[in-house]
Amino acid sequence: MDFSVWLAFFAASWAISISPGAGAVAAMSAGLSHGFKRGYFMTFGLILGIVTQVILVSVGLGALIAASSLGFALVKWAGVAYLVYLGVQQWRAPARPLAAADDGAVQVTRRQLVLRGWGINAVNPKGTVFLLAIVPQFLNLSAPLAPQYLVIGATLAFTDLVVMAGYTALAAQVLAALKSENHIRALNRVFGSLFVAAGVLLATVKRTN
């Protein structure tokens, strides 16, 4: 991949990462519920999900999912169900101030946060279709593709590491400033509703012909 082409993709990656979506909601939700240090593990899972999507596209499975009505529907509704499930979990999350969450009564492990983040991005046919539409524009088909997909995956991972750190830190700062359980409960319900809304939006995504 030529440097000028990579530079264009690098700029596009920032726009992709910053744009609001289920990943941003997940990062802020993790920061709100667990603070920055623990909540940032959600980002590692989100990046693993992106890498999974890039691998699917690179080996042709992404095109198969996008072209198959049944495959697309199965992945889509699995993603919808998962986002709604996360929304319900966030809605029902205990309204603990950050100090109380750090006193040994920690709810979710780092591994669970990573797995949650992976599930959000990996089971998302919208991401698959998006990569299928965007990535080919930056590929040099006369050169080996594997190194180019590696660069694309690494670039998306880097921008997400930075952007999701910002989202997580922002929410963690809000959490640190809140002392009232009622306020934390209200924010939990806001983010729970955002997860459900992301699931509803995913449900409206249709397979491209």
N, C-alpha and C positions, 0 to 999 in steps of 0.2 A: 504494500500500500504506500503510495507516494505521500510525502509529508504534507503537501497542500490538501490532498484528499483527507488525510487523517485530521488535519486542522479543521476542516469543514465538519467532519463527523464529531470532533471534540466539542465544537460549538453547539452542534445539534444535541449532543449528549447532555449538556447543561440544561437546555430547554426541556428535554425529556425528563430529567431528574427533578427539576424545580416544579414542573407542572403538577397541580394538585391531583391526587388519585389515592387509590387504596394504600399504596406504599407510604405516602406522606401521612395519611391518617394513622397507619400502624405505627410509624416512628413517633408521632406526637402522642399517641395513646400510650406507648411504652414509656416515654419520658414522663408523662403525667402520672402513670401508675407506679413507676419504679425508680424515678430519678434518672440522671444521665448515665452514670456508670453501668448500672444494670440494664437500663432501657436500651442502650446503644447496641446490645447484643441482637436486638430485633433487626437492626440494619444488616448485620452479617447474614442473617437468614434471608433478608430481601435480596441481597447480592447473590447468594447461592441460587435463589429462584431465578434471577436474571441469567446467571450462567447456565442454568438448566434450560432456559428458553433458547439461549444462543446455541447450545448444543443440539437441541431439537431441530432448530432451523438449519443448522449446518449439515446435519446428516439426512435432512429431507423429511423427518417426521413431522416437522411443523407444517410443511406443505400438505402432507397427508391429512393432518388434523383439520386444516383449513378447508380442504377439498371434500372431506367426508362429512355428510350431514350428521350421521350418528356419532362419529368421533368428536366433532365439534360440539354437539349438544351435550354429550357426556361430560366433557371437560368443562364446558360453560356452567352447567348446573351443579357440578361439583364445586366450582369456584363460588357460585352464588350461595350455596349452602354453607360453605366455609366462612364466607364473609358475614353472613347473617348470624352464624354461630358465634363468631368473635364479637359481633355487636351485642348479642344477648349477654355474653360473658362480661363485656365491658360495662354494660348497663347495670349488671348485678354485682359489680366489683365492690369490695368494702371501701368505705370512704375514710381511709386512713391518712392523716397528715404524714409528710415524708419522715419526720422523726420517729413516728410510730411504726412506719414500714421498715425502718432500719434496726429495730430493737430485737431482731431474731425471729420475728413472725413473718418472714418473707414468704410471699405466696407462690411466685412462679420462678422456676430455676432458669438459669441462663440458657441451658440446652432447650428448654421449652420455648423460650423466646426466639431462639434461632429457628426452631422447627416451625413456629407460627409464621415467622417472616418468610421462610422458604415456601410454605404452603400458599401464602398470599400471591406471590409472583409466579410460582411454578404452575399452579392450577388456574391459569388465566389466559383463555384463548384470545382475548383482546390484545394481550402482549405478543402472542405468537403472530397474529395477523399484522400487528404494527411492525414487528421486526421483519416479516416477509415483505412488507411494503417499502421499508426504509433502507434496510441493510444492503440489498442488491445494488442500490444507487452508488454505493461507496466501494464495491468490489471490483477488482481487476480480474476478469474471468480468464485472462490469458496467463495469469500467475497462479502459483499454488494457493488454494483457498484456506487451508488449515491455519497458516500463520496470520492471515488476514482476519479470520474469525477470532483468533486468539487476541489480536490487537483490539478488535471491536468489543469483545467481552471484558478485557482489562480496562478499556476506556470507560465503558458503562459502569463498571464496578468502582472505579476511582471517583467519578462524578457523584455516584450515589453515596459513597462513603462520606464525602464532604457535605452534600446537600442534606442527607438524612441526619447527619450530626447536628446541623443547624436546626432542623425540625425537632429533634429529640431534646436538644439543649433548651430551645424556646419553651417547650412544654414543661421540662424539668424546672425551669426558673419559675414558671407559674405555680407549679406544685410546691416549690420551696417557700413561696410567698403566701400560700394559703394555709390558714390555721383552722378554718371552720369546716367541719365535716359536711355541712349542708352545701357549701360551695364545691367541695371535691366531689360530692355525690352528683351535683348538677353537671359538672364537667364530665364525669364518667358517663352520664346519660347522653350528653351531647355527642361524645365520641362514639358511644354505642350506636346512636342514631346514624352517625356518619358512616359507620361500617355497614349498617343495614342499607343505607342509601346507596353506597358503593355496590352492594350486592344487587339492588334493584336496577341500577344502571347497567351492570354486567348482564343482567337478564334480558336487557333490550338489545344487546349486541347480536347482530345477525351475520351469518356466514356470507362472505363475499362470493359472488358467482364468477 
